[in-house]
Amino acid sequence: MNLLIDSDTHLFEPSGMWQEYVDPADRDVALHMEKDDLGYTWLMFGDRRLSLGGPHRPGDVDGIGVFRQRLLDGLPADFDLDEFTASYSDPEARLIQLDRAGFDASIMFPNYGISWERPLQHDLRATLANMTAWNRWIVEIAAKGRGRLYPVAHLSLRNLAWFEAQLAMLADGGIRLALIPPSLVDGRPLSHPELDRAWAAFVDHGITPVFHVANQARPFDEAWYGEDMEGGITPLSVVFIWAGAALAMTDLILNGVLERYPDLRMGIMELSATWVPQHLQMMDGGYRHTARFNGESTELSLMPSEYFRRQVRVAAFSYEQPHRLLARSGDIFMACSDYPHTEGTLTAIEDYNATGLVPEESSAGFFGGNAAYLLRAPSQS
């Protein structure tokens, strides 16, 4: 029987997690949660607010807006964050939710962890310390998940010695995926020869790097985005949500990383999927054109789109009409719910069924096989 795998859910960090799991020497830079005078809970770095803890209910985006409007109006918070989100952090509760949703397993990204990386990008010590804390905690979560919960590690390529030590610890703990930013690494593209050490380590440890929506270094100049919105998101970052992943994958493909490491697997989640068919066409067309225009022989043994289809898998929501994406780009897409975020859904499988895509043999890759490929796990039970 084919396993049904939700390729994008979120595991909420308990309020004291970073302080509990960080190295003692780094406790002064550990993130923490703190309530303000009105009862709103913020993710804090020292006395700096990084993210607002909100009442996430799948499908209720307007509810978050109402909650934020209360804050703007100076009204007191109308819920207790720790009590509201307790089940989102609890492995047993998550297993029960999986059964209700009809999935056999789920991939679990950070919740607050996707909000703080860019604000701390100039403090490498704090960045690595808080990533370490999350990574230690999720090893324990995975052990309690009965082979059904797959938390995603949080890594940086800016310190390769630290990175390799983390990969070894994570692999020993059964972690299969790691979130990294689709951006320059201290001014170097991801394909830079000095970073080959990282791609080789991913392969050696059997851990798949993945891109996911997060507050990380942006693909365009900061001037385009305007001032950061406290506790909110800017429209430009949403409109171009896919751009960083598209740029990073193009760099890795055209500059030979996927050629040199054919067993390197890459995942793209919650960064939309509708861009993929056109981008595959643009990569192939650009590659052919520049080779002819420059009078140079091509150096890749495959066309760019073939590397993408061979080694990359992309999550697609039901509203993106994934059956059409499959017809245009092939079997490289994955089912996802984004549970329990407000932009997510409690009924992902039913949502896909409504578009005509059902969990049968012909769509086994979409509903589990492609996620299993990233996890390097069997796709059948």
N, C-alpha and C positions, 0 to 999 in steps of 0.2 A: 504494500500500500504506500502510495506517495505521501510524504510528510508535507503538511501545510505550514509554512514558515512566514511569519510577519517580519518583514525586513526592516521595519522602522517603528520602534516604540521608545519610550523614555523612562528611565529609572531616576526617581527623584532622590537627591542626596538629603539625608537627615541633617538637621541644623548643625549638629556638632561634629559631623563626619570629618571635615578637614582638620580640625584641631585634634581629633582623636587619632587619626592615621598618619599625620605628617611626622617627619623626623623631629625629635625633641629640639634639635638645634635650629629648626626652621619654624617653630611654633609662633614666632613673632610675625611671620608673614603668612600665616594660615588664614584662609577665608573663614568667615563666620556669618551667621544670620543674626539680625538684630531688629527689634521692634522700635518704631518711632513713637512719638507722643500720642499719635492717633491710632496706634495699634497695627500699622502696616509693617510688614516684615520685609527687610531688605538684605540682599547678599552684600556683605561689606568686606572691604580690604582696608584694614585700619579703620579710619573714620570716613572713608570714601564709599559712597553708594555705587554699586556696580549693576545691580539688577533687582527688580521688584518681584516678590513672590505673590503670585496671583492664584485665583480659584479656577484651575483648569478643569473644564468639563468638556468631553469630546463633543464637537459640533456646535459649541456655544461661544463663538467668537464675540458676539455682541455682549455676552456676559462679562467678558474681560474688559470690554470697553466701558460698560456701566461701572465696573469696579474701579477702573482708572479714573473715571469721571468723578467718583466719590472723593478720590484722593485730591484731584484738582480743585474740587469745591470745598476742600477742607473739612469734609465729613469723616467721622471715625470709621475704621475698618469694620465690616459686618461679618467677619468670620475669623477663626483661628487657623493660621496656616498649618501648623504642625498636625493638628487634629484632622484638617481637611485632606492633607496629602499623605497621611500615614500609610494608607493601603498602596500608594504608588511607590513606596520604598520597601515594602514587605514581600519577600520572595513567595511566601505561601499565598498571599492575596493575589499576587501576579499570576500564579499558576491557576488559581480559580478563575481569574478573569480570562486567561487563555482558553480555558475550557468553554466558557460562555461565548467567546468570540468565534470558536470553532477552529482555532489554530493549534498545532502541535507544539510549536516553539516560537520564540520571538528573539529578535536582535534588539538590544536595549542601549540606547545612547544616553549620555548625561542629560540632565535637565538644566541646572544652573551652570554646569560646565560648558555649555555652548554659548554662554553670555559674557564670560569674563576674560577670554584670551587676549583680545585686542586691547582692552583697557590696561592689561598688565604686560604688554609686549615689550616695554622698556625695562622691565624688572625680570631678568631671566631667572634669578634665584627663586623669586616668588612663583613664577610660572612653573618651574620644574617641581618645586616643593608641593604645590597643590595638585599637579598632575599625579605625582607619586602617591599622594593620599588617596585620590580617587582610584588609582590602579590597585592599590592594596585592598581597598574596600571591596571592589568588584570581584576579586579572586574569591572572597568569602561568599559573595552573592552567587557566583557561578556554582560553587560547591553545594549550595542549598537549592539549586535550580533543577535538580534531577535530570540533567541533560537536556532541559527544555528552555532554559534561560541563558542567553548569550550576551552578557554585558560587553560593551565596546570600550577598550582602553583609550586613554587620552595621551598623546605623545607629541613631542617637538623634535625636529631634526637639527636644532640649533646647537646641541651638545651631544655628539655622537657617542661618547663614552657612556654618558648617562642613558642615552637612548638604548644602547645595546644591553646594558645591565637591566633596564626595564623590560626589554623584550624577553630576556632569559627568564626573569621572574614571572612574567605574564604567561609565557609558554608553559612553564612548569605548573602554573595554576589553571591551565585549560582555557585561557582566553584566546579567541580566534581572530578578533578584529581590532583595529586601532584607528581612532580618529586623528587625522592630521590635517593641517590647513592647506588648501590648494593655492599656495602663494609663495613668493620668494622667501628663501631662507637666508636671512642676513645679506640680502642683495643678490643672491645666487638663484638661478632657476632650478627647479627640481631635477632637471637633467644634468646638472653640473657634475663633472667627473668626481669631485670630492664627495658627492652624495651617493655614488654607486655603492659605497660601503653600507648605506642604509637600506637600499633596495635588496642587496644581497642578504642582509640580515633578516629582512622580512621573509624572504623565501626560505632561508635556513631554519627559521623558527616556526614556519608554517602559520604566520600571522598576516592577515590581509589588511593593507591600508585602505581607509575609506574616507570620502569627503561627505560632509553633511552640513546643512545650514547651521551657521554659527557666527558669532561676533568675532571674526578673525581678521587678519590683514586683508584689505579690500583690493579688488583687481584694478580699480581706477583711482585717480588722485583723490585725496580726501576732500579737496575743495568742492568736488561735485556733490558731496553728500550733505553738506551743511553741518550745523551743530548737532551733537548727539542729543537725543531726546531722553530725558531721565525716565527710566521705567518703560520706554516705548521703542518703536522701530520707525525708521525713515522710509518713505515710499520708494526712493531710488534703490535702496538695498534689496527691496522685494522685487522690483521690476527686473533687476539684473541679477537675480539670485543664482542663475545658472552660469554666469560669465566666468567666475573663478575656476569652477570645475572644468568647464570647456577649455579654458586657456591652459590649465595645468595638464590635462590629458593630452592636448595637442603637443605641448612641449615634450612630455614623456614619450609620446609616439614618434613624432618627427625627428627627435634627437636620439632615438635608438634605445631608450631604456627598456621598453617592452620587447624589443628585438633581442637585447642582451640577456634579458631575464624572462624567458617564455613562461616560466611558472609563477611569475609575479601576477597576482590577481588584484583587481581594483574595484571598489564599490562606490557608488554615488547615490546617496539617499536624501530625500526631501529637498532636492535642488531642481525640481521639475524634470520632466522627461521629454516634453514636446519638442525641445530643441535638438534632440539627438539625430533624427533622420536628416535634417538639413545640415547639421554639423558634419556628419559622416560624408555627405556629398561635398561640402566645402573643403574638408581636409584632403580628400582625394583629388578634387579639382585643383586646389592650390598646390599640392605636391607635384602633380603632373605639369602644371603650367610653369612653375618656377624652374623645374628641371629642364624644360625645353627652352625657356627664355634665357636662362643663365648658361646654357650650353654645357651643363654638367650631367654626368651619369647619376642615376638614382642610387642611393646607398642602402636602402631598405629592401629586404627580400620579399616583403608583402606590401600591399597598399595600406595606407593608414587606417582605413575603415576595417580592414581585416584584423589588425591588431586589436582594435576596439572590440569587435565582435568576439574575438578569441579570449580576451582577458578582462573585459570590463562588464559589470552588471549594474543596472540602473533601476531604482525604485520608481514606480509610476502609480499615481493615484487614479481612482476610478473615473474622476471627472476629466482626466487627460485622454480618455478613450484608448486604453492600452491595446485593445485588439487592433486598432488602426496602426499604432506604433509597431506592433509585432509584424504586421503585414509589410511595413516599409523598411524596417531595420533588422528583423530577425528576432530570434528567441534570446534576448539579452535583458529583459525587463523582469521586475519583481513586484509582488503584492506588498502593500504596506497599509498601516492604519494611523500611524503617528500617535497612538494612544499613550497617555491620556490628554494630550494637548488639545486645546480648544479647536484648532484647525483640523483635528483628526476626527475619527469616527469610531463608534462602537460596533458598527455593522459592516466591516470592510468586505467580507466575502459576499454578503447580500448586495452590497453596492456594485461589486464587479459583476455579479450575476445579472444585475439589471442592465448592464451594457452588453450582455451576451457572452461574457467570458466566465466560464465555470471551471471548478477544479476537477478536470477530467484528464485523461492521458495526454491529449493533444496540447493541454496547457499546464502540464506538470512542471515545466521549467518556471513558468511565471509564479505559480503558487507555492513553490518550494525548492525545485531543483536548482535554480540559479542562486538563491540564497545559500543553499547547501554547498554549491561550488565555492562561494566566497568563504564559507566556514570550513571548507575541506572536510565536510561531514557527509555521511550517507544520506541520500535523498529519500530512502524508503525505510519503512519500519518492518 
